[in-house]
Amino acid sequence: MNTENIKTLGQLKASGYQSKSIKDELRDNLIVKIKAKESVFEGVWGYQNSVIPELERAILSRHNINLLGLRGQAKTRLARLMVNLLDQFIPVVQGSEIHDDPLRPLSRYAIELIKERGDETPVTWLHRDDRFYEKLATPDVTVADLIGDVDPIKAANMKLSYADDRVIHFGMIPRANRCIFVINELPDLQARIQVSLFNILQEGDIQIRGFKLRLPLDLQFIFTANPEDYTNRGSIVTPLKDRIGSQILTHYPEDLETAKRITKQEAKLDERQSGVVYVPELAMDLLEQISFEARNSEYVDAKSGVSARMSITAFENLLSTAERRILLSGESETAVRISDFMGVVPAITGKIELVYEGEQEGAGFVAETLIEEAIKTLFPSLFPKINKLERKDAETPYDELVSWFFDQEGFELFDEDSDKTYRKKLDSIAPLNHLLKEHQPDLDKKGSYFIKELVLWGLVAHKKLSKYRMSDGVRFKDLYGSYISGL
């Protein structure tokens, strides 16, 4: 439909335009997309066989929706992407506060304007991008904010009594008529405010002060909630839950590949940064494994969850750590090192909620422990497994390497080492070169140094070597040799 040529109610009627509720609009457009095998929720990964089918079923059922899940599970993004299922433009009575449909006017303003001007009533067109309203539920939200209240200034200016419904100032929900309205963190909304939503969800009418006002509003409600809120801060009152058609449970990525795809998509990187810093695929695996370890850690509060934002900000920090090194050394490019992961500690400590035991140990210790556990988890997929308990006389593939460290005073890798120095140091460990040749023979040279350093950190994690963190680097030593020399 050519919206540019339709500027009055008469022209709209002549065009054959049919009014449609927003839920029917979403449903009809979803049907078209499903039949055409088009994706609606672009850029949301890991939900193809779980959340997205449930969301599509809820839309087909014309339900209001509650997305229930821990933080960083793309709940708000899913809600925003539903805008793509709306018609590109809808007609609105010009000057209407609540986006009145010219063929089905609700407000007193629109009804009187159409009565006065008939087919000459001016019509404007509202784009779908302007049909998304969002409100974060905070304890200070009032009924007046959401529903509306009497405006004394309007009453004085128009010389109207408070009994006249023209003195009403509409809140956010009536102003979102014919739109998608999202309330984030619903349990944080006070119970008495939640009660004010009952009638809107069920009957579509609103109650403001003592006015007998019936506005059958046309809205698609989407609520988001965190299960933790049900116990800690508030809860969704039962009658309101009863009026929400579908409750859909979201979840974190279930595998490393999905998690990596999300991180790469969401990380805000400078083009120069990603151009000069080489990131081995194993470094991305390790980065994501840290989040998986955190979600199962005894130090981290599982109820609070570990947001996908942790991996995203950690990835940004990882690249910045490597970038800072080449800015200091004057080199033109570099590759990510395991020691660069010390630079992601601030991204971890700011994103995890610790239980009592974690608080006792300290956020920095927990972050470093998570990195160590992630290395421990990935290690067996690259090299022979290191058993926790071994016979004293049992030979292992790492004996030669551990012996090499026994004969050294200490092997040091500094944070600001140039790439040439860093590689020279790792190449000097002959048993390490033999180990890689035997178990990772197909490695490209560019990624081999990351794995070489990973072996050292892996041996530390498995208590075969000791590692001492200095202010400007790390020192690796034999576990018992350093103890004996101390004696």
Buried (B, 14 or more C-beta within 10 A) or exposed (E): BEBEEBBBBBBBEEBEBEBBBBBEBBBEBBBEBEEEEEEBBEEBBBBEEBBBEBBBEBBBEBBBBBBBBBBBBBBBEBBBBBBBBBBEBBBBBBEBBBBBBBBEBBBBBBEEBBEEEEEEBBBBBBEBEEBBBBBEBEEEBEBBBBBBBBBEEBBEEEEEEBEBBBBBBBBBBBBBBBBBBBBBBBBBBBEEBBBBBBBBBEEBEBBBBEBEBEBEBBBBBBBBBBBBBBEEEBBBBEEBBEBBBBBBEBEBBEEBEBBBBBBBEBBEBEEEBBEBBBBBEBBBBBBBBBBBBBBEBEBBBBBBBBBBBBBBBBBBBBBBBBBBBBEEBEEEEBBBBBBBBBBBBBBBBEBBBBBEEBEEEEBEEBBBBBBBBBBBBBBEEBBEEBEEEEEEEEEBBBEBBBEBBBEEEEBBBBBEBBBEEBBEBBEEBEBBBEBBEEBBEEBEEEBBBBBBBBBBBBBBBBEBBBBEEEEEBBBBBBBEBBEEEEE
